[in-house]
């Protein structure tokens, strides 16, 4: 039986450079949030830049817009990612998002299933984001709002603790 894990990419357009003091509420917490993710139930892998530090991938700029930041990770299942995003200090930190990041008209998060052990590339992730923006949620690229199983079934996500994998 083929096993799958959940890959996710999220992007954000910063108002200011990362070393700007106005970004301190975000940048000063990155190491702690990443360390929490690294220890979270269901966490598999996260993208880091060449400097391989606890700041993650802040130095990577795969888009023409140099203010666009990326974060990418792999999880055992949707529930594990959901719990990390919405029930840990991550949620408290991201409540400050309007002060640091612009509102994007396109999707800022995409999720998709990968075979267990596969580490997605940024190009792969960006292609999934473009797929989501162009065609909407599907079994190939989706969001928490429109969740799919590895087999392509639409799954309800009404209850915070409902299994989605």
ChimeraX attribute file (.defattr): number of C-alpha atoms within 10 A of each C-alpha:
attribute: neighborCount
match mode: 1-to-1
recipient: residues
	/A:1	3
	/A:2	6
	/A:3	11
	/A:4	20
	/A:5	23
	/A:6	25
	/A:7	27
	/A:8	25
	/A:9	23
	/A:10	17
	/A:11	18
	/A:12	19
	/A:13	17
	/A:14	19
	/A:15	16
	/A:16	13
	/A:17	12
	/A:18	17
	/A:19	9
	/A:20	10
	/A:21	12
	/A:22	14
	/A:23	17
	/A:24	13
	/A:25	15
	/A:26	17
	/A:27	17
	/A:28	12
	/A:29	14
	/A:30	18
	/A:31	14
	/A:32	15
	/A:33	18
	/A:34	17
	/A:35	13
	/A:36	16
	/A:37	22
	/A:38	15
	/A:39	10
	/A:40	16
	/A:41	16
	/A:42	20
	/A:43	20
	/A:44	20
	/A:45	17
	/A:46	20
	/A:47	20
	/A:48	19
	/A:49	14
	/A:50	10
	/A:51	11
	/A:52	10
	/A:53	12
	/A:54	16
	/A:55	19
	/A:56	21
	/A:57	19
	/A:58	19
	/A:59	15
	/A:60	17
	/A:61	14
	/A:62	13
	/A:63	11
	/A:64	7
	/A:65	9
	/A:66	13
	/A:67	16
	/A:68	18
	/A:69	20
	/A:70	24
	/A:71	18
	/A:72	22
	/A:73	20
	/A:74	27
	/A:75	25
	/A:76	20
	/A:77	22
	/A:78	26
	/A:79	21
	/A:80	18
	/A:81	23
	/A:82	16
	/A:83	17
	/A:84	19
	/A:85	15
	/A:86	13
	/A:87	12
	/A:88	15
	/A:89	15
	/A:90	19
	/A:91	15
	/A:92	12
	/A:93	14
	/A:94	15
	/A:95	10
	/A:96	12
	/A:97	16
	/A:98	11
	/A:99	14
	/A:100	20
	/A:101	19
	/A:102	13
	/A:103	12
	/A:104	10
	/A:105	7
	/A:106	11
	/A:107	17
	/A:108	16
	/A:109	21
	/A:110	25
	/A:111	27
	/A:112	25
	/A:113	26
	/A:114	18
	/A:115	14
	/A:116	15
	/A:117	12
	/A:118	12
	/A:119	17
	/A:120	19
	/A:121	11
	/A:122	16
	/A:123	10
	/A:124	12
	/A:125	21
	/A:126	18
	/A:127	13
	/A:128	21
	/A:129	26
	/A:130	16
	/A:131	17
	/A:132	21
	/A:133	17
	/A:134	10
	/A:135	9
	/A:136	15
	/A:137	21
	/A:138	17
	/A:139	17
	/A:140	18
	/A:141	26
	/A:142	24
	/A:143	19
	/A:144	19
	/A:145	11
	/A:146	15
	/A:147	23
	/A:148	26
	/A:149	18
	/A:150	21
	/A:151	10
	/A:152	12
	/A:153	13
	/A:154	15
	/A:155	16
	/A:156	14
	/A:157	16
	/A:158	9
	/A:159	7
	/A:160	11
	/A:161	10
	/A:162	12
	/A:163	13
	/A:164	19
	/A:165	18
